[in-house]
Structures are given as structure tokens and as C-alpha cells.
């Protein structure tokens, strides 16, 4: 499936119009409901297959951010064979009390995986915590870059953003 085909399918499944407040606090008149493409197993598998080609060769662990990055990283792990870590927004106060569950990240090259990036704020926060735990994070990979400053914010933290699609890609398929 081509990236144009994926963009058309994602747009058809998840594009909404209205008045939306984003995690960054910004308002938007269009919204890509990520849970609609993440909840479609056939489409999610096609997305992960295409994303697998973007995973840097020296990646040792895929780290999906809560909550939207979890289904994406799980599907991506199936296509790359790489182990996955599931990163909470904050460590839980019971059980293992870990921030990152699943694969060990300390001393390993970790690729942060997210569904949609707007400002990059959650990736910046989570990457700082992963690095404090010993992870070597240099890149983040997302399904959709909304092109609203995330690339620049991440670059300021020495994180290169890789994206399968951009908001422009999705708009041109409509």
C-alpha cells in the first residue's frame, strides 16, 4: 500500500471537523481521531508495516507512549521483531512502580513511538524521563505530524522526529 493510499484511508476513517482543544491547549477546526485508525486492526497493521521502514537500523527497543502510542508500538513490534516498552505518563504508585513496562531500556538505543504529534510536549517529557532511566533516545517516530511546532521542539531536545505522514499529506488526499 502506498503512503497516498494510507493517507486516504486514515483521512476517511479518522478525520473530524468541529472545534477541538488539543493536548497542547491549542484549538483546531480539524482533528484526526487516532483511536479510529488504531482501533481498525487491518489499517493499523498497514500503518505499522509502512512505519517499519522508518525505524533507524540501530534501534534496540521501541517505546510506545501512553495511551495512543501503545497500539502503534505493539503493531510496529510485530513488523520489526523489536521488543517493546510501554511508557506511562507517570510511574504508577503500586506493583512494579515503573515508568516503562515491558522491555528493559537502560543502556539501550530506544525509539520513542507516538501516534500524533502536535507540539511534541509529551515526547519531550517522556524522553527526559527515559534518558534519566538510562535509555539512549535520539529519534521519535509518529504516524501523523500535525506540523505545529513538534519537529522544532523535539530538535531543541536533540530528538529527530520521523513521521509516516504529515497533516499536509492528509489534507491533499481529501
C-alpha positions as CSV (number, residue, x, y, z in Angstrom):
1,X,0.0,0.0,0.0
2,X,1.4,3.4,-0.9
3,X,1.6,6.3,1.5
4,X,-1.1,8.1,-0.5
5,X,-3.4,5.1,0.0
6,X,-2.6,5.1,3.7
7,X,-3.3,8.8,3.9
8,X,-6.6,8.4,2.1
9,X,-7.7,5.6,4.4
10,X,-6.6,7.4,7.6
11,X,-8.4,10.5,6.5
12,X,-11.6,8.6,5.6
13,X,-11.6,6.8,9.0
14,X,-10.4,9.4,11.4
15,X,-10.9,13.0,10.1
16,X,-13.3,15.0,12.0
17,X,-14.3,18.7,11.8
18,X,-15.6,21.0,14.5
19,X,-14.0,22.8,17.5
20,X,-11.3,20.8,19.3
21,X,-8.9,21.6,22.1
22,X,-5.6,19.7,21.6
23,X,-3.3,18.4,24.4
24,X,-1.1,21.4,23.7
25,X,-4.0,23.7,24.6
26,X,-4.3,24.9,21.0
27,X,-7.7,24.9,19.3
28,X,-8.2,23.2,15.9
29,X,-11.1,23.0,13.5
30,X,-10.0,19.6,12.2
31,X,-9.0,16.6,14.2
32,X,-7.6,13.2,13.4
33,X,-9.2,10.8,15.9
34,X,-6.3,8.4,16.3
35,X,-8.4,5.9,18.1
36,X,-10.4,5.3,14.9
37,X,-7.3,4.2,13.0
38,X,-5.7,2.5,16.0
39,X,-8.9,0.5,16.6
40,X,-9.0,-0.8,13.0
41,X,-6.7,-3.8,13.0
42,X,-6.3,-4.0,9.3
43,X,-5.5,-0.3,8.9
44,X,-3.2,-0.3,11.9
45,X,-1.3,-3.3,10.5
46,X,-0.8,-1.5,7.2
47,X,0.4,1.7,9.1
48,X,2.9,-0.4,11.2
49,X,4.2,-2.1,8.1
50,X,4.9,1.3,6.4
51,X,6.4,2.7,9.7
52,X,8.8,-0.3,10.0
53,X,10.7,1.1,7.0
54,X,11.4,4.3,9.0
55,X,12.8,2.6,12.1
56,X,16.5,3.5,12.4
57,X,18.8,0.5,11.9
58,X,20.5,0.7,15.3
59,X,17.2,0.7,17.3
60,X,17.1,-1.9,20.1
61,X,13.8,-1.1,21.8
62,X,10.5,0.5,20.6
63,X,8.9,2.6,23.4
64,X,5.2,3.5,22.9
65,X,3.8,6.4,24.9
66,X,0.6,6.1,26.8
67,X,-2.0,5.8,25.5
68,X,-2.1,6.2,21.8
69,X,1.4,5.0,21.2
70,X,0.7,1.7,22.8
71,X,-1.3,0.1,20.0
72,X,1.0,1.6,17.4
73,X,4.2,0.3,19.1
74,X,2.7,-3.2,19.5
75,X,1.8,-3.4,15.8
76,X,5.2,-2.0,14.9
77,X,7.0,-4.5,17.0
78,X,5.2,-7.3,15.0
79,X,6.8,-6.0,11.8
80,X,10.3,-5.2,13.2
81,X,10.7,-8.0,15.6
82,X,12.0,-5.5,18.2
83,X,11.0,-5.7,21.8
84,X,8.6,-3.0,23.1
85,X,8.4,-0.9,26.2
86,X,5.1,0.8,27.3
87,X,5.7,4.2,28.7
88,X,3.3,5.7,31.3
89,X,2.8,9.4,31.7
90,X,3.9,8.9,35.3
91,X,5.1,5.8,37.2
92,X,2.3,4.0,39.0
93,X,2.4,4.0,42.8
94,X,1.9,0.3,43.2
95,X,3.1,-3.0,41.8
96,X,6.4,-2.5,39.9
97,X,6.2,1.3,40.2
98,X,7.8,1.6,36.8
99,X,7.5,4.4,34.3
100,X,8.4,2.0,31.4
101,X,6.9,-1.5,31.4
102,X,8.0,-4.4,29.2
103,X,11.4,-4.4,27.6
104,X,14.4,-3.1,29.5
105,X,15.5,0.3,28.2
106,X,18.6,1.1,30.3
107,X,21.8,1.3,28.2
108,X,19.8,0.6,25.0
109,X,19.0,2.6,21.9
110,X,15.3,3.4,22.2
111,X,13.0,4.8,19.6
112,X,10.0,6.6,21.1
113,X,6.8,5.9,19.2
114,X,3.7,8.1,19.2
115,X,0.5,8.3,17.2
116,X,0.0,12.1,16.6
117,X,2.5,14.9,17.3
118,X,1.4,18.5,17.6
119,X,3.7,20.4,19.9
120,X,5.9,17.4,20.9
121,X,5.3,18.1,24.5
122,X,4.7,14.6,25.7
123,X,7.6,13.2,23.8
124,X,9.9,15.8,25.3
125,X,8.7,14.9,28.9
126,X,8.8,11.2,28.3
127,X,12.2,11.3,26.6
128,X,13.7,13.2,29.5
129,X,12.4,10.5,31.9
130,X,13.6,7.7,29.7
131,X,17.0,9.2,29.4
132,X,17.1,9.6,33.2
133,X,16.5,5.8,33.4
134,X,19.5,5.2,31.1
135,X,17.8,5.0,27.6
136,X,19.7,6.4,24.6
137,X,16.9,8.3,22.8
138,X,17.8,10.1,19.6
139,X,14.6,9.8,17.5
140,X,10.9,9.7,17.8
141,X,8.5,8.1,15.2
142,X,4.9,9.1,14.8
143,X,2.0,8.2,12.5
144,X,1.0,11.8,11.9
145,X,2.9,15.1,12.4
146,X,0.4,17.9,12.6
147,X,3.2,20.3,11.6
148,X,2.5,22.7,14.5
149,X,6.0,23.0,16.0
150,X,6.6,19.5,17.2
151,X,9.6,18.9,14.9
152,X,11.3,22.1,16.2
153,X,10.5,21.5,19.9
154,X,12.0,18.0,19.6
155,X,15.1,19.1,17.8
156,X,15.8,21.5,20.6
157,X,16.0,18.4,22.9
158,X,18.2,16.5,20.4
159,X,15.3,14.3,19.2
160,X,14.8,13.9,15.5
161,X,11.2,13.4,14.5
162,X,10.4,10.8,11.9
163,X,6.8,10.7,10.6
164,X,4.9,8.4,8.4
165,X,2.5,11.2,7.3
166,X,2.1,14.9,7.9
167,X,-1.1,17.0,8.2
168,X,-0.4,18.3,4.7
169,X,-0.3,14.7,3.3
170,X,-3.7,14.0,4.8
171,X,-5.2,17.3,3.6
172,X,-4.0,16.7,0.0
173,X,-5.8,13.3,-0.1
174,X,-9.2,14.8,0.9
